[in-house]
Amino acid sequence: MSFWLQPFAALLIFTGVFSGHGADTGWTGYAPYSVSEGTHAGTTMWAAGQILLVASSTLTGINFLTTMAVMRAPGMGWMQMPLFSWSILVANVMLFLSIPAFGVGLIQVYLDRVIGTAFYDIQAGGDPLLWSHLFWYFGHPEVYVVILPSFGIISEVLATSSRRSVFGYRSMVYALAGIGVVAFIVYGHHMFTSGMSPTLRFVTMLTTMLVAVPTGIKIFNWLMTMHGGSLVYRTHTLWALGFLVTFTLGGISGMFFPSIAMDTHLHESYFVVAHFHYVLVGGTVFGFFAGIYYWWPKATGKMLSERLGVLHFLTAFVSYNALFWPMHRLGVWGMTRRHHTYFVTTEEALGSLPMEAAGWNMFITVSGFIFFFSNFILVFNMIVTSVRGEKAPDDPWGGWSFEWMTSSPPPAHTLYKLSDGTWGLPTLEDANEHIANEPGVMGRWFQRLMVSDDDSSEVSN
């Protein structure tokens, strides 16, 4: 049902576009723009379609959480699940806690437009800022909802490519949970310029900075995983390394915004656009590309071309940085987002930009086109290898998790061929005993971070 809600929601959202009256409220849908009498039926259809998407996401989350709670393999406890599964679990819990606020806001917008309620009408006692609170209480955790699955993908890819289990499994799980908790108390930094209470702004500033702690733990553990392993460079490995570089840079630029003074200066500027896309594209999209190259052989039974994959990575990585890195400079100059034209002059006129801003904008535009077309290399790779690609073995990368124990592609009802030649469910085995049993500090740290209290294994195959 969650799947079929998607196309119907899309039809509703785009109905206004097809009729020549698309939703013109901006992607945030701020009130009173989204409820004013001047807006047309396209905005009403947009709100209705978004409500269906909220229902779709909720049903999908129920599916994921129920599956993980009651359908794990025998002997697999919570602390034995792959980190990718943990990332999906935490992301869906966050979605459950955040998306109802968005749904409530959308229903209020829909009712204001259709039956004349006054949730956001100042003259009737409503408050447009209510939408901002409801939207950003969903909107900021949503950023982590889409990035957490990439965290899980990177953990799987780097562990397999490093030929070892991920460093600090327990701390990685706790960091995922920590991100899930802190994400709900930082949404206010989106509203520093909306007249927020000074006390609340100060609390939000501190909690926003706190997000860097669990994220930093994950970066450190990924680096330690590679440091203690023997890294094998495949296409999915390159995307994971690109993720580490770009996501870290995006996180560093994000630390400017918790500062109230800096946020006031940089708000709605291209510096925000640069930061957001370094995190969302350099983080989420690069992580998804790593997952595509990593699991494509398992899903289709065909090996993607490594040569085309490397070409895709190099072209996309270079053009991506050329696209978004100069935006930091433009944002510091004061170039605002959501404007289609700018006043460029050599004089220090109010609201003007220096002459070189025009050149940087042209450079950004060209880089954007290159980044867009670079992704067709992946599409071409998929098509060619699906037709005449090399047949994929069951475990081409030496993966740790259960999916690599069945055939490529897997059968409709997954069966695992065990080492004795029989078919059935695999048995969990500890792949880290050689480290866990070492004497000294390393062994004690490993026991504390990696091995569960009942001595069950957490990395299995």
C-alpha positions in Angstrom: 0.0 0.0 0.0 2.9 2.4 0.8 4.1 1.9 -2.7 0.8 2.6 -4.5 0.3 5.7 -2.4 3.4 7.1 -4.1 2.2 7.4 -7.7 -1.2 8.7 -6.7 0.5 11.3 -4.4 2.8 12.3 -7.4 -0.3 12.8 -9.6 -1.9 15.0 -7.0 1.3 17.1 -6.5 1.8 17.6 -10.3 -1.8 18.1 -11.1 -1.4 21.8 -10.7 1.7 21.8 -13.0 -0.2 19.9 -15.7 -3.1 22.5 -15.6 -0.7 25.4 -15.6 -1.0 26.3 -11.9 1.8 24.5 -10.1 2.4 25.1 -6.3 4.3 28.4 -6.1 5.0 28.4 -2.3 8.7 27.4 -2.4 9.9 24.0 -1.2 9.3 25.0 2.5 5.6 25.9 1.8 5.8 28.7 4.4 2.5 30.2 5.6 0.9 32.6 4.8 2.0 32.0 1.2 0.6 28.5 1.2 -2.9 29.5 2.5 -3.4 33.0 1.1 -6.4 33.6 -1.2 -4.1 34.6 -4.1 -2.7 31.1 -4.4 -4.5 28.7 -6.7 -5.7 25.1 -6.8 -2.2 23.8 -7.6 -1.2 24.5 -4.0 -4.2 22.7 -2.7 -3.3 19.6 -4.8 0.3 19.9 -3.6 -0.8 19.8 0.1 -3.1 16.8 -0.6 -0.3 14.9 -2.4 2.1 15.6 0.5 -0.4 14.2 3.0 -0.5 11.0 1.0 3.3 10.8 1.0 3.3 11.2 4.8 0.9 8.2 5.0 3.2 6.2 2.6 6.3 6.9 4.6 4.6 5.9 7.8 3.4 2.5 6.3 6.9 1.8 5.0 8.4 2.6 8.4 6.0 0.1 10.1 7.1 -2.5 7.6 10.8 -2.0 8.3 10.5 -1.9 12.1 8.2 -4.9 12.3 10.5 -6.9 10.1 13.6 -6.1 12.2 11.8 -6.7 15.5 10.3 -10.2 14.8 12.0 -11.7 11.6 15.7 -11.7 12.4 17.6 -14.9 11.8 17.7 -17.3 14.8 20.4 -16.3 17.2 20.8 -12.7 15.8 20.3 -10.3 18.7 20.0 -6.5 18.3 23.7 -6.1 18.7 24.4 -8.6 15.9 22.6 -6.8 13.2 24.6 -5.2 10.4 25.1 -1.5 10.8 23.1 -0.9 7.6 20.1 -2.5 9.3 20.7 -0.3 12.4 20.8 2.8 10.3 17.5 1.9 8.7 16.0 1.2 12.1 17.1 4.5 13.7 16.1 6.4 10.6 12.5 5.0 10.7 12.2 5.6 14.4 13.1 9.3 13.7 10.6 9.4 10.8 7.9 8.1 13.1 8.6 10.9 15.6 8.9 13.7 13.2 6.6 13.2 10.2 3.3 13.4 12.2 4.2 17.1 12.9 4.6 17.7 9.1 1.3 15.8 8.5 -0.6 17.9 11.0 0.8 21.1 9.4 -0.2 19.9 6.0 -3.7 19.0 7.1 -4.1 22.5 8.6 -2.9 24.1 5.4 -5.4 21.9 3.4 -8.3 22.8 5.8 -7.4 26.5 5.7 -7.6 26.4 1.9 -10.6 24.2 1.4 -13.1 24.9 4.3 -11.8 28.2 5.6 -10.3 27.4 8.9 -7.8 29.9 10.3 -4.8 28.0 11.7 -2.4 30.4 9.9 -4.7 33.5 9.5 -3.3 36.3 11.8 -6.6 38.3 11.6 -8.6 35.4 12.9 -6.1 34.6 15.7 -3.9 32.1 13.8 -0.1 32.1 13.7 2.0 31.6 10.5 5.0 30.8 12.7 3.2 27.6 13.7 3.9 26.2 10.3 7.6 27.0 10.6 7.7 25.1 13.9 5.8 22.1 12.6 7.7 22.0 9.3 11.2 22.3 10.8 10.5 19.9 13.6 10.1 17.4 10.8 12.4 19.1 8.3 15.7 19.0 10.3 15.4 15.4 11.6 14.4 14.5 8.0 17.9 15.5 6.9 19.3 12.8 9.3 16.6 10.3 8.1 18.0 10.4 4.6 21.7 10.5 5.7 21.6 7.7 8.2 21.1 4.9 5.6 24.2 6.2 3.8 26.1 5.9 7.2 25.1 2.3 7.2 26.1 1.7 3.6 29.5 3.3 4.2 30.0 1.1 7.3 29.4 -2.0 5.3 31.5 -0.9 2.3 34.5 0.2 4.3 34.5 -2.9 6.5 34.4 -5.2 3.5 36.9 -3.1 1.5 39.3 -3.0 4.5 39.0 -6.8 5.0 38.0 -6.5 8.6 35.0 -5.8 10.8 34.1 -2.2 11.5 36.0 -0.6 14.4 33.9 0.0 17.5 30.6 -1.7 16.5 28.8 -0.7 19.8 30.0 2.9 19.7 28.7 3.1 16.1 25.3 1.9 17.2 25.2 4.3 20.1 26.3 7.2 17.7 23.5 6.4 15.4 21.0 6.5 18.3 22.7 9.7 19.6 22.2 11.4 16.2 18.5 10.3 16.3 18.0 11.9 19.7 19.9 15.1 19.2 18.3 15.8 15.8 15.0 16.6 17.5 16.4 19.4 19.8 18.3 21.3 17.1 15.5 22.2 14.6 15.3 25.8 16.1 18.5 26.9 14.4 16.4 27.2 11.2 14.4 29.9 13.0 17.2 32.1 14.5 16.0 35.0 12.3 12.3 34.6 13.0 12.1 36.3 16.3 12.9 33.4 18.5 13.4 33.8 22.3 17.1 34.7 23.1 17.2 31.9 25.7 15.8 29.3 23.3 18.3 30.5 20.6 21.2 29.9 23.0 20.0 26.4 24.0 19.5 25.6 20.3 23.0 26.9 19.5 24.5 24.5 22.1 22.5 21.5 21.1 23.3 22.0 17.4 27.0 22.0 18.1 26.4 18.7 20.1 25.4 16.9 16.8 29.1 17.0 15.9 30.0 14.5 18.7 28.2 11.3 17.5 29.0 12.2 13.9 32.7 12.7 14.8 32.7 9.3 16.5 31.5 7.7 13.3 34.1 9.5 11.2 36.8 8.3 13.6 35.6 4.7 13.6 35.6 4.6 9.8 39.1 5.9 9.7 40.2 3.4 12.3 38.5 0.6 10.3 40.7 1.5 7.3 43.8 2.0 9.4 43.6 -1.4 10.9 42.7 -3.2 7.6 44.1 -3.8 4.2 42.1 -1.5 1.9 41.1 -2.8 -1.5 40.2 -0.1 -4.0 37.0 -0.9 -5.9 34.5 1.6 -7.3 32.3 1.3 -4.2 35.4 2.0 -2.1 36.1 5.2 -4.0 32.6 6.5 -3.5 32.9 5.7 0.2 36.2 7.6 0.4 34.6 10.5 -1.5 31.8 10.4 1.0 34.2 10.8 3.9 35.9 13.8 2.3 32.7 15.7 1.2 30.6 14.9 4.3 33.4 16.0 6.6 33.8 19.2 4.8 30.0 19.7 4.9 30.0 19.0 8.6 32.7 21.6 9.2 30.9 24.3 7.3 27.8 23.4 9.2 29.4 24.4 12.5 29.2 28.0 11.4 25.4 28.0 11.6 24.9 27.2 15.3 26.6 30.5 16.1 23.8 33.0 16.3 25.9 35.9 14.9 27.2 33.9 12.0 23.8 32.4 11.2 22.3 35.9 11.1 24.9 36.9 8.5 24.9 33.7 6.4 21.1 33.0 6.6 19.5 32.4 3.2 22.8 32.9 1.4 24.7 30.6 -0.9 26.8 29.5 2.0 23.8 27.6 3.3 23.3 26.1 -0.2 26.9 25.0 -0.2 26.8 23.4 3.2 23.5 21.7 2.7 24.5 20.1 -0.6 27.9 19.1 0.7 26.0 17.1 3.3 23.1 15.9 1.3 24.8 15.2 -2.1 28.3 14.5 -0.9 26.9 12.5 2.0 23.5 10.9 1.0 24.0 10.6 -2.8 27.6 9.5 -2.7 26.6 6.9 -0.1 23.8 5.7 -2.3 26.2 5.4 -5.3 28.5 3.4 -3.1 25.6 1.1 -2.2 24.6 0.7 -5.9 28.1 -0.4 -6.9 28.4 -2.6 -3.8 25.1 -4.5 -4.1 24.4 -4.4 -7.8 26.2 -7.8 -8.5 24.1 -9.4 -5.7 20.8 -7.9 -6.9 21.3 -8.6 -10.6 23.9 -11.3 -10.9 26.0 -9.1 -13.2 29.3 -7.3 -12.5 29.4 -3.5 -13.3 32.4 -2.3 -15.3 35.0 -1.1 -12.9 36.5 1.1 -15.7 33.2 2.9 -16.3 32.7 3.1 -12.5 36.0 4.8 -11.9 35.3 7.2 -14.8 31.9 8.0 -13.2 33.4 8.7 -9.8 36.2 10.9 -11.0 33.9 13.0 -13.3 31.2 13.3 -10.7 33.6 14.0 -7.7 35.5 16.7 -9.5 32.4 18.4 -11.0 30.5 18.2 -7.8 33.2 20.0 -5.8 33.5 22.6 -8.6 29.8 23.1 -8.4 29.3 23.6 -4.7 32.7 24.7 -3.2 32.6 28.2 -4.9 29.2 28.8 -3.3 30.9 29.2 0.1 32.7 32.3 -1.3 29.6 33.7 -3.0 27.6 33.3 0.3 30.2 35.2 2.3 30.0 38.0 -0.3 26.2 38.1 0.4 24.7 36.4 -2.6 21.3 35.3 -1.5 19.5 32.1 -2.6 16.2 32.0 -4.5 17.0 34.9 -6.8 17.2 34.5 -10.6 19.2 37.7 -11.2 21.8 39.8 -9.4 23.2 43.3 -9.5 27.0 43.1 -10.2 29.2 46.2 -10.1 32.6 47.4 -9.3 31.2 50.0 -6.9 30.1 49.2 -3.3 26.5 49.8 -4.0 23.8 48.5 -1.6 22.9 44.9 -2.5 25.5 44.5 -5.2 28.0 41.8 -5.8 31.6 42.2 -7.0 32.3 41.7 -10.7 33.9 38.3 -10.3 30.7 36.9 -8.9 29.4 36.6 -12.5 32.3 34.5 -13.5 31.9 32.2 -10.5 28.2 31.8 -11.3 29.0 30.7 -14.8 31.6 28.3 -13.5 29.1 26.8 -11.1 26.5 26.4 -13.9 28.9 24.6 -16.2 30.0 22.3 -13.3 26.4 21.6 -12.6 25.7 20.4 -16.1 28.9 18.2 -16.0 27.8 16.7 -12.7 24.3 16.0 -14.1 25.6 14.3 -17.3 28.3 12.3 -15.4 25.5 10.2 -13.8 24.6 8.9 -17.3 27.8 7.0 -17.2 26.3 4.9 -14.4 23.1 4.5 -16.4 25.1 3.4 -19.4 27.1 1.0 -17.2 23.9 -0.6 -15.9 22.4 -1.1 -19.4 25.6 -2.5 -21.0 26.5 -4.9 -18.1 22.9 -6.1 -17.9 23.0 -7.2 -21.5 26.5 -8.5 -21.8 28.2 -8.1 -18.5 30.3 -10.6 -16.6 28.4 -13.0 -14.4 28.8 -12.1 -10.7 29.9 -14.7 -8.2 28.0 -15.2 -5.0 30.4 -13.1 -3.0 32.6 -10.9 -5.3 33.8 -8.6 -2.5 34.3 -10.9 0.4 31.3 -9.5 2.3 30.6 -10.1 5.9 26.8 -10.1 6.1 24.2 -12.8 5.3 23.2 -11.6 1.8 26.6 -12.8 0.4 25.9 -16.4 1.5 23.2 -16.9 -1.2 23.3 -16.9 -5.0 23.6 -13.9 -7.2 20.9 -12.8 -7.9 19.1 -14.3 -4.9 16.1 -16.6 -5.4 12.6 -15.3 -4.7 12.6 -17.1 -1.3 16.1 -16.7 -0.1 18.0 -19.9 0.7 21.5 -20.1 2.0 24.0 -22.8 0.8 26.0 -23.7 3.9 29.6 -24.8 4.0 28.6 -28.5 4.3 26.7 -28.2 1.0 23.2 -28.3 2.6 20.7 -25.5 2.4 19.3 -23.7 5.4 19.7 -20.8 7.8 23.3 -19.9 8.6 24.8 -19.9 12.1 26.4 -16.8 13.6 30.1 -17.0 14.2 32.4 -14.5 15.8 34.8 -13.1 13.2 36.7 -11.1 15.8 37.9 -13.7 18.3 41.6 -13.0 17.4 41.2 -9.4 18.6 38.7 -10.0 21.5 41.0 -12.5 23.1 44.1 -10.4 22.9 45.7 -9.5 26.3 46.2 -5.9 27.3 44.4 -2.6 26.5 43.3 -3.6 23.0 41.5 -6.6 24.1 39.7 -4.8 27.0 38.7 -1.9 24.7 37.4 -4.4 22.1 35.4 -6.3 24.7 33.8 -3.1 25.9 32.9 -1.7 22.5 32.3 -4.7 20.3 31.3 -7.8 22.2 27.9 -8.1 23.8 27.4 -9.0 27.4 26.3 -12.5 26.7 29.4 -13.1 24.6 27.4 -13.4 21.4 29.0 -12.3 18.2 28.2 -9.1 16.4 29.9 -9.6 13.1 28.8 -12.7 11.4 28.9 -14.5 8.1 
